[in-house]
């Protein structure tokens, strides 16, 4: 039973599961990430045509399945007919080891059930506000409140979620980060404790976002800093030594190695 999402502090966040070795955002990738011992699985979620929470990153099916069209224009039953391992390759398209092996898109409920002791960071991709109510219903029915952090690039989703279910933790989205970053750069940021979950790149808009002063200032406010998407060992080591709390990565085994060597796990 997970007592708190941030206890112990998650260090390694597997981006879309063990996506280097299994088709991303599928149960195979999630189960492999669990077996590796990751702290959190990052994933993405759409609302199907019939109102089910379907795990998938892209707006469409085209990149990673044998289907096409928008995810949200299909029912769950239709989505289940597509091959979610169709395009996966580790040798630039010479072979497709999961094609025709029965890999399906999965629902949020299926992922939570398959990985009962795992924490998840879930990005609400849909613009439809109905995704928020469905998400809250699923999290409560699965008793998963303490193992979920919700994210979204749609601020309206996060505002609605915070209003309706404040017990579910959310990260801040880009438009919320900008003013905080500006205040920090200008040395005008209040020191008042206010836990914020940052999920940020090291650099954006030509600005170095994650710096020692940023980490120090936000930690003074009891905030959590998670950085994406870090795949090089030297960069993982640099960021951990700077003091960031977590790295999101496509190479979770490598991040586990680095965090363990630094005494963080």
RODO-2510 file (C-alpha; in nm, 4 decimals, decimal comma):
residues 265
     n   res          X          Y          Z
     1     x     0,0000     0,0000     0,0000
     2     x     0,1391     0,3383    -0,1010
     3     x     0,1218     0,5877     0,1849
     4     x     0,2123     0,8935    -0,0168
     5     x     0,3123     0,9612    -0,3766
     6     x     0,6252     1,1427    -0,2581
     7     x     0,7328     0,9030     0,0158
     8     x     0,9819     0,7758    -0,0704
     9     x     1,0721     1,0505    -0,3149
    10     x     1,0420     0,9136    -0,6697
    11     x     1,3720     0,9431    -0,8538
    12     x     1,3144     0,7519    -1,1768
    13     x     1,0067     0,8114    -1,3902
    14     x     0,9693     0,5740    -1,6849
    15     x     0,8457     0,7744    -1,9833
    16     x     0,5541     0,5756    -2,1301
    17     x     0,6794     0,2682    -1,9453
    18     x     0,9850     0,0723    -2,0561
    19     x     0,9411     0,2217    -2,4007
    20     x     1,2935     0,1363    -2,5158
    21     x     1,2159    -0,2362    -2,5115
    22     x     0,8363    -0,2615    -2,5481
    23     x     0,5671    -0,0720    -2,7383
    24     x     0,5124     0,2545    -2,5533
    25     x     0,2104     0,3050    -2,3290
    26     x     0,1102    -0,0617    -2,3334
    27     x     0,0749    -0,3085    -2,0500
    28     x     0,3913    -0,4829    -2,1713
    29     x     0,5910    -0,1624    -2,1297
    30     x     0,4352    -0,0937    -1,7908
    31     x     0,4974    -0,4420    -1,6530
    32     x     0,8588    -0,4310    -1,7692
    33     x     0,9050    -0,0926    -1,5998
    34     x     0,7628    -0,2380    -1,2781
    35     x     1,0018    -0,5327    -1,3013
    36     x     1,2936    -0,2906    -1,3422
    37     x     1,1906    -0,1228    -1,0178
    38     x     1,1040     0,2258    -1,1423
    39     x     0,9468     0,4711    -0,9003
    40     x     0,6801     0,6106    -1,1333
    41     x     0,5367     0,5322    -1,4747
    42     x     0,4538     0,8353    -1,6892
    43     x     0,1676     0,7848    -1,9293
    44     x    -0,0972     0,9651    -2,1337
    45     x    -0,4713     0,9406    -2,1570
    46     x    -0,7516     1,0147    -2,4024
    47     x    -1,1272     0,9789    -2,3752
    48     x    -1,2693     0,7268    -2,6203
    49     x    -1,5863     0,7938    -2,8181
    50     x    -1,7836     0,5954    -2,5606
    51     x    -1,6290     0,7708    -2,2600
    52     x    -1,3533     0,5309    -2,1538
    53     x    -1,0067     0,6419    -2,0385
    54     x    -0,7701     0,5011    -2,2980
    55     x    -0,3936     0,5158    -2,2530
    56     x    -0,2209     0,6553    -2,5613
    57     x     0,0093     0,9464    -2,6326
    58     x    -0,0751     1,0632    -2,9835
    59     x    -0,4026     1,2208    -3,0848
    60     x    -0,4205     0,9662    -3,3664
    61     x    -0,3543     0,5959    -3,4125
    62     x    -0,1364     0,6337    -3,7192
    63     x     0,2170     0,6380    -3,5748
    64     x     0,2107     0,3240    -3,3629
    65     x    -0,0742     0,0998    -3,4802
    66     x    -0,2158    -0,0529    -3,7960
    67     x    -0,5133     0,1803    -3,7619
    68     x    -0,5711     0,5434    -3,8439
    69     x    -0,7727     0,8412    -3,7303
    70     x    -0,8262     1,0147    -3,3989
    71     x    -0,8320     0,8013    -3,0869
    72     x    -1,1320     0,9917    -2,9572
    73     x    -1,3358     0,9100    -3,2687
    74     x    -1,3265     0,5379    -3,1831
    75     x    -1,5054     0,3345    -2,9195
    76     x    -1,2988     0,1270    -2,6794
    77     x    -1,4081    -0,1914    -2,8570
    78     x    -1,2848    -0,0490    -3,1873
    79     x    -0,9555     0,0641    -3,0346
    80     x    -0,8967    -0,2843    -2,8956
    81     x    -0,8969    -0,4264    -3,2502
    82     x    -0,5838    -0,2345    -3,3505
    83     x    -0,2302    -0,3689    -3,3159
    84     x    -0,0505    -0,1452    -3,0623
    85     x     0,2777    -0,3246    -3,1289
    86     x     0,2585    -0,2835    -3,5052
    87     x     0,5251    -0,0143    -3,5517
    88     x     0,7637    -0,0933    -3,2665
    89     x     1,1194    -0,1531    -3,3843
    90     x     1,4645    -0,1331    -3,2298
    91     x     1,6593    -0,1667    -3,5559
    92     x     1,5245     0,1176    -3,7692
    93     x     1,2479    -0,0856    -3,9240
    94     x     1,4335    -0,4029    -4,0163
    95     x     1,2179    -0,6067    -3,7788
    96     x     0,8940    -0,5537    -3,5866
    97     x     0,9088    -0,7998    -3,2965
    98     x     0,5664    -0,7193    -3,1497
    99     x     0,3681    -0,6988    -3,4715
   100     x     0,0801    -0,9452    -3,4674
   101     x     0,1494    -1,0486    -3,1085
   102     x    -0,1802    -0,9267    -2,9665
   103     x    -0,0565    -0,6054    -2,8055
   104     x    -0,3562    -0,3804    -2,7470
   105     x    -0,4306    -0,0306    -2,6305
   106     x    -0,5264    -0,0445    -2,2654
   107     x    -0,7456     0,1540    -2,0284
   108     x    -0,6358     0,3381    -1,7173
   109     x    -0,8215     0,0835    -1,5059
   110     x    -0,6304    -0,2011    -1,6697
   111     x    -0,2969    -0,0313    -1,6054
   112     x    -0,3753     0,0407    -1,2405
   113     x    -0,4944    -0,3153    -1,1889
   114     x    -0,1949    -0,4722    -1,3649
   115     x     0,0501    -0,2633    -1,1592
   116     x    -0,1197    -0,2417    -0,8167
   117     x     0,1866    -0,1159    -0,6290
   118     x     0,3005     0,1343    -0,8908
   119     x     0,2746     0,5124    -0,8919
   120     x     0,1558     0,6773    -1,2139
   121     x     0,1975     1,0236    -1,3607
   122     x    -0,0964     1,0671    -1,5988
   123     x    -0,1216     1,3358    -1,8668
   124     x    -0,4824     1,4212    -1,9559
   125     x    -0,4551     1,4762    -2,3301
   126     x    -0,8178     1,5356    -2,4221
   127     x    -0,9569     1,8888    -2,4444
   128     x    -1,3013     1,7538    -2,3599
   129     x    -1,3766     1,8497    -1,9961
   130     x    -1,5623     1,5197    -1,9606
   131     x    -1,2237     1,3531    -1,9226
   132     x    -1,1880     1,5134    -1,5796
   133     x    -1,5065     1,3663    -1,4340
   134     x    -1,4285     1,0233    -1,5772
   135     x    -1,0731     1,0426    -1,4446
   136     x    -1,1931     1,1306    -1,0937
   137     x    -1,4442     0,8454    -1,1019
   138     x    -1,1801     0,5907    -1,2041
   139     x    -0,9208     0,7078    -0,9509
   140     x    -1,1732     0,6904    -0,6688
   141     x    -1,3159     0,3548    -0,7758
   142     x    -0,9639     0,2084    -0,7972
   143     x    -0,8662     0,3684    -0,4632
   144     x    -0,5613     0,5099    -0,6410
   145     x    -0,5592     0,8675    -0,5095
   146     x    -0,2236     0,8328    -0,3347
   147     x    -0,0447     0,6840    -0,6329
   148     x    -0,1481     0,9348    -0,8973
   149     x    -0,0231     1,2743    -1,0101
   150     x    -0,2237     1,4319    -1,2903
   151     x    -0,0726     1,6542    -1,5567
   152     x    -0,2088     1,8313    -1,8622
   153     x    -0,1125     2,0956    -2,1135
   154     x    -0,4755     2,2096    -2,0913
   155     x    -0,4965     2,4395    -1,7883
   156     x    -0,8755     2,4145    -1,7936
   157     x    -0,8460     2,0417    -1,7180
   158     x    -0,6209     2,1031    -1,4202
   159     x    -0,8350     2,3842    -1,2802
   160     x    -1,1458     2,1682    -1,3023
   161     x    -0,9681     1,8709    -1,1451
   162     x    -0,8306     2,0820    -0,8584
   163     x    -1,1782     2,2198    -0,7917
   164     x    -1,3646     1,8897    -0,8041
   165     x    -1,1032     1,6604    -0,6459
   166     x    -0,8386     1,8545    -0,4534
   167     x    -0,7222     1,5282    -0,2980
   168     x    -0,5735     1,4276    -0,6357
   169     x    -0,2329     1,5853    -0,6840
   170     x    -0,1572     1,7809    -1,0000
   171     x     0,1566     1,9229    -1,1529
   172     x     0,1657     2,2749    -1,2922
   173     x     0,1326     2,3298    -1,6640
   174     x     0,3455     2,5507    -1,8886
   175     x     0,1369     2,8657    -1,8567
   176     x     0,1633     2,8394    -1,4772
   177     x     0,5391     2,7845    -1,4809
   178     x     0,6213     3,0989    -1,6803
   179     x     0,5377     3,3624    -1,4146
   180     x     0,7057     3,1598    -1,1397
   181     x     1,0176     3,1215    -1,3495
   182     x     1,0206     3,4940    -1,4246
   183     x     0,9893     3,5836    -1,0556
   184     x     1,2665     3,3392    -0,9695
   185     x     1,4993     3,4837    -1,2345
   186     x     1,4270     3,8360    -1,1044
   187     x     1,4849     3,7273    -0,7408
   188     x     1,1295     3,8328    -0,6578
   189     x     0,9874     3,4925    -0,5705
   190     x     0,8206     3,4694    -0,2310
   191     x     0,9825     3,2261     0,0114
   192     x     0,6446     3,1269     0,1483
   193     x     0,6132     2,7486     0,1483
   194     x     0,3857     2,6341    -0,1310
   195     x     0,4339     2,2841    -0,2661
   196     x     0,4248     2,2812    -0,6433
   197     x     0,4996     1,9831    -0,8626
   198     x     0,7132     2,1040    -1,1516
   199     x     0,7496     1,8849    -1,4599
   200     x     0,9810     2,0805    -1,6848
   201     x     1,2509     2,0458    -1,9507
   202     x     1,6005     2,1663    -1,8707
   203     x     1,5647     2,4412    -2,1302
   204     x     1,2693     2,6024    -2,3078
   205     x     1,1944     2,9232    -2,5012
   206     x     1,5706     2,9833    -2,5135
   207     x     1,5782     2,9973    -2,1334
   208     x     1,7733     2,7688    -1,9001
   209     x     1,4884     2,6501    -1,6785
   210     x     1,6608     2,4060    -1,4448
   211     x     1,9544     2,5778    -1,2753
   212     x     2,1056     2,5424    -0,9274
   213     x     1,9345     2,8652    -0,8203
   214     x     1,5971     2,7439    -0,9557
   215     x     1,6291     2,4148    -0,7687
   216     x     1,7326     2,5875    -0,4472
   217     x     1,4568     2,8488    -0,4661
   218     x     1,1818     2,5969    -0,5377
   219     x     1,3014     2,3517    -0,2752
   220     x     1,2869     2,6347    -0,0217
   221     x     0,9172     2,6474    -0,1020
   222     x     0,8816     2,2687    -0,0551
   223     x     0,8273     2,2155    -0,4279
   224     x     0,9088     1,9010    -0,6273
   225     x     1,1189     1,9250    -0,9445
   226     x     1,0852     1,6564    -1,2094
   227     x     1,2747     1,7006    -1,5358
   228     x     1,1935     1,5509    -1,8769
   229     x     1,3000     1,3714    -2,0970
   230     x     1,6559     1,2795    -1,9977
   231     x     1,8253     0,9872    -2,1753
   232     x     2,1982     1,0523    -2,1418
   233     x     2,3874     0,9246    -1,8374
   234     x     2,5997     1,2367    -1,7929
   235     x     2,2942     1,4605    -1,7983
   236     x     2,1106     1,2386    -1,5493
   237     x     2,4089     1,2567    -1,3171
   238     x     2,4401     1,6353    -1,3565
   239     x     2,0748     1,6947    -1,2763
   240     x     2,0655     1,4602    -0,9779
   241     x     2,3793     1,6227    -0,8391
   242     x     2,2164     1,9629    -0,8899
   243     x     1,9366     1,8420    -0,6657
   244     x     1,6414     1,7727    -0,8948
   245     x     1,4018     1,5239    -0,7414
   246     x     1,3185     1,3053    -1,0421
   247     x     1,4113     1,2476    -1,4028
   248     x     1,1686     1,1255    -1,6637
   249     x     1,3448     0,9003    -1,9110
   250     x     1,3098     0,6534    -2,1959
   251     x     1,5997     0,4619    -2,0364
   252     x     1,4771     0,3796    -1,6846
   253     x     1,7348     0,1065    -1,6182
   254     x     2,0134     0,3577    -1,6790
   255     x     1,8480     0,6183    -1,4559
   256     x     1,8105     0,3600    -1,1789
   257     x     2,1814     0,2808    -1,2077
   258     x     2,2773     0,6493    -1,1840
   259     x     2,0433     0,7262    -0,8942
   260     x     2,1651     0,4190    -0,7052
   261     x     2,5308     0,5094    -0,7566
   262     x     2,4587     0,8563    -0,6179
   263     x     2,2887     0,7103    -0,3099
   264     x     1,9456     0,8463    -0,4009
   265     x     1,7673     0,5093    -0,3998
***
